[in-house]
Amino acid sequence: MEYFDFNEKKWRVIAPMIIPRKLAGSAILDGQLYAVGGINREYADLVTVESYNPCVGQWTSVTSLNKCKGIHPNENVLHNHFRLILRQYDSFLP
């Protein structure tokens, strides 16, 4: 998992998600980045939700969705004057 540091103009590595996913929805709430749903390596829909605390540098599982909600991906979010462009697609490679 990486984000782009616009101040230093370079990519930074952060902790990987607990459950690898792609096409997840994302949002920022109270300083936490949330990854919602998406699909796994087998292209099955996920209902799991994780939050990332940038102060601690750690992902935490939070309450899952009851069912897949058809969330559309948003991988470009703004946080404390930093734009986070997330990518974790390499985790799907064998």
N, C-alpha and C positions, 0 to 999 in steps of 0.2 A: 504494500500500500504506500502510495506517495502523495505528496501535495506540492504545489508549486509556490515557493516563497517569492512573492513579487518584489519585496524589498531587496533581497539578495540575488534575485533573478536566477534561481536554480531550484531543482527538485530536491525535496527532503523525504527521507524514508520515515514512515511511522509504523507502528505495530500493525500486523495483519488483523483482519477481522476474525472473529471466532469461527464463523461459518462463511467460507468463501462464497461469493455471489457476484452476479453481474445483473445489470438492468434494474438495480434497486432504486427506490425512491429515496430522497434525502431531504433533511430539513435541519435547521439549527434552532434550538430552544434552550434558553437559559445557559448559553455557552457550551452546550453539548451538541455534537453532530450526530444525527440519527440516520441509520441506514435501515430502510423498511422494505421487507419483501425481496423481490427479485427472483432470479432463477439460480439453481445450483449447477454442478458439473454435468448432471444428467438432463438438464433443461427442464427440471420439475420446478413448479412454482414454490416459492418459500413464503411462509407466514411469519418467520422469525424477524425480530427487531433487535438491533444493537445500537448502543450509544458510545460515542468516543469522547473522552474527556481530554482536551488538549493540554491541560495543566499537568495531568498525571501521565499522559501518553498511553492510555489503556482503553480497550473496548470492553463493554459490559453488556451481557444479555439482559434485555428488559422484556416485559410482557409481550408475548406474540399476538399477532392478529388472530381473530377467530377463523377467518378464511381469507384467501387471496382476494385483494380488492382491486386488482387491475391497475396498480400504481405505475405511472410512467416515470422513467428514469430522469433524474436531475443531478448531474454530476458536476455542477459548477455553482458553488454557493459562496456567499460572502460572510465572513466572520471577523469581527474586530478589525476592520479595514484590511483584511487579508482575503483574497479570493482563493478558495480551495478547489482545485481541479483534481478530482479523485480518479484513480485508476487501479484496478486490481485484476485485470484480465489475465495476466500471466499465471495466476493461481489455477486456471482451468486447463493448463497444459499438462500432458501426462508426465 
